């Protein structure tokens, strides 16, 4: 595992420092926080972001490529699909 990972809807993302200015609808939230790989059988889990962290669609970006992670109210960063 690397830093800032999110496993969401069968896609593994990694959080970046890139800010996202605009988001569309909320697509989910982190359901579980864990740093143990054996726990990664949940549809929405992260080894960095806390349970309840909201995830959003970025306008004109396919969800399979990148998503927005809400860091605090109206502040978002981009998480990109791991290659």
C-alpha positions as YAML, in Angstrom:
chain: A
units: angstrom
residues:
- id: 1
  name: UNK
  ca: [0.00, 0.00, 0.00]
- id: 2
  name: UNK
  ca: [1.07, 3.53, -0.68]
- id: 3
  name: UNK
  ca: [-0.05, 6.74, 0.99]
- id: 4
  name: UNK
  ca: [-3.53, 8.21, 0.59]
- id: 5
  name: UNK
  ca: [-5.21, 5.23, -1.06]
- id: 6
  name: UNK
  ca: [-8.94, 4.92, -1.63]
- id: 7
  name: UNK
  ca: [-10.64, 1.79, -2.91]
- id: 8
  name: UNK
  ca: [-14.02, 2.84, -4.32]
- id: 9
  name: UNK
  ca: [-16.36, 0.92, -6.65]
- id: 10
  name: UNK
  ca: [-13.62, -1.58, -7.59]
- id: 11
  name: UNK
  ca: [-11.12, 1.15, -8.53]
- id: 12
  name: UNK
  ca: [-7.97, 2.00, -6.56]
- id: 13
  name: UNK
  ca: [-7.26, 5.74, -6.36]
- id: 14
  name: UNK
  ca: [-4.43, 7.70, -4.78]
- id: 15
  name: UNK
  ca: [-4.96, 11.16, -3.32]
- id: 16
  name: UNK
  ca: [-2.96, 14.06, -4.75]
- id: 17
  name: UNK
  ca: [-2.30, 17.61, -3.59]
- id: 18
  name: UNK
  ca: [-4.13, 18.97, -6.65]
- id: 19
  name: UNK
  ca: [-7.10, 21.13, -5.65]
- id: 20
  name: UNK
  ca: [-10.48, 20.71, -7.34]
- id: 21
  name: UNK
  ca: [-12.47, 23.94, -7.69]
- id: 22
  name: UNK
  ca: [-15.80, 22.52, -8.80]
- id: 23
  name: UNK
  ca: [-17.59, 19.24, -8.11]
- id: 24
  name: UNK
  ca: [-20.82, 17.67, -9.24]
- id: 25
  name: UNK
  ca: [-22.93, 15.29, -7.15]
- id: 26
  name: UNK
  ca: [-21.70, 13.27, -4.21]
- id: 27
  name: UNK
  ca: [-20.98, 9.72, -5.37]
- id: 28
  name: UNK
  ca: [-20.19, 8.14, -2.01]
- id: 29
  name: UNK
  ca: [-18.23, 8.32, 1.20]
- id: 30
  name: UNK
  ca: [-15.44, 6.38, 2.86]
- id: 31
  name: UNK
  ca: [-17.13, 3.55, 4.78]
- id: 32
  name: UNK
  ca: [-14.05, 2.22, 6.53]
- id: 33
  name: UNK
  ca: [-10.54, 3.32, 7.49]
- id: 34
  name: UNK
  ca: [-7.85, 0.64, 7.69]
- id: 35
  name: UNK
  ca: [-4.13, 0.21, 7.09]
- id: 36
  name: UNK
  ca: [-4.45, -3.59, 6.98]
- id: 37
  name: UNK
  ca: [-4.67, -5.03, 3.46]
- id: 38
  name: UNK
  ca: [-6.80, -7.97, 4.62]
- id: 39
  name: UNK
  ca: [-9.56, -5.45, 5.50]
- id: 40
  name: UNK
  ca: [-9.75, -4.18, 1.94]
- id: 41
  name: UNK
  ca: [-12.84, -6.17, 0.97]
- id: 42
  name: UNK
  ca: [-15.22, -3.22, 1.45]
- id: 43
  name: UNK
  ca: [-16.47, -1.18, -1.50]
- id: 44
  name: UNK
  ca: [-15.33, 2.14, -0.01]
- id: 45
  name: UNK
  ca: [-12.21, 2.07, 2.18]
- id: 46
  name: UNK
  ca: [-9.11, 4.21, 2.69]
- id: 47
  name: UNK
  ca: [-5.78, 3.89, 4.46]
- id: 48
  name: UNK
  ca: [-5.55, 7.69, 4.87]
- id: 49
  name: UNK
  ca: [-8.93, 9.44, 4.73]
- id: 50
  name: UNK
  ca: [-11.26, 8.96, 7.68]
- id: 51
  name: UNK
  ca: [-14.59, 7.17, 7.70]
- id: 52
  name: UNK
  ca: [-17.32, 9.51, 6.47]
- id: 53
  name: UNK
  ca: [-15.07, 11.50, 4.09]
- id: 54
  name: UNK
  ca: [-17.28, 12.45, 1.13]
- id: 55
  name: UNK
  ca: [-16.39, 11.62, -2.48]
- id: 56
  name: UNK
  ca: [-17.62, 13.59, -5.49]
- id: 57
  name: UNK
  ca: [-17.69, 13.46, -9.27]
- id: 58
  name: UNK
  ca: [-15.45, 16.01, -11.00]
- id: 59
  name: UNK
  ca: [-17.15, 17.76, -13.98]
- id: 60
  name: UNK
  ca: [-16.05, 16.36, -17.37]
- id: 61
  name: UNK
  ca: [-13.90, 13.65, -15.74]
- id: 62
  name: UNK
  ca: [-14.84, 9.97, -15.82]
- id: 63
  name: UNK
  ca: [-15.24, 8.52, -12.32]
- id: 64
  name: UNK
  ca: [-12.99, 5.64, -13.37]
- id: 65
  name: UNK
  ca: [-10.13, 8.15, -13.95]
- id: 66
  name: UNK
  ca: [-10.41, 10.51, -10.97]
- id: 67
  name: UNK
  ca: [-12.70, 11.64, -8.15]
- id: 68
  name: UNK
  ca: [-12.79, 14.57, -5.73]
- id: 69
  name: UNK
  ca: [-12.25, 14.06, -2.00]
- id: 70
  name: UNK
  ca: [-13.77, 16.59, 0.40]
- id: 71
  name: UNK
  ca: [-11.06, 17.73, 2.81]
- id: 72
  name: UNK
  ca: [-13.30, 20.26, 4.57]
- id: 73
  name: UNK
  ca: [-16.47, 22.07, 3.58]
- id: 74
  name: UNK
  ca: [-16.12, 23.31, -0.02]
- id: 75
  name: UNK
  ca: [-12.45, 22.25, -0.25]
- id: 76
  name: UNK
  ca: [-11.60, 19.28, -2.44]
- id: 77
  name: UNK
  ca: [-8.53, 17.49, -3.75]
- id: 78
  name: UNK
  ca: [-8.22, 15.11, -6.67]
- id: 79
  name: UNK
  ca: [-7.69, 11.38, -6.26]
- id: 80
  name: UNK
  ca: [-6.53, 9.65, -9.46]
- id: 81
  name: UNK
  ca: [-6.80, 6.05, -10.56]
- id: 82
  name: UNK
  ca: [-3.66, 4.05, -9.78]
- id: 83
  name: UNK
  ca: [-1.98, 2.87, -12.96]
...
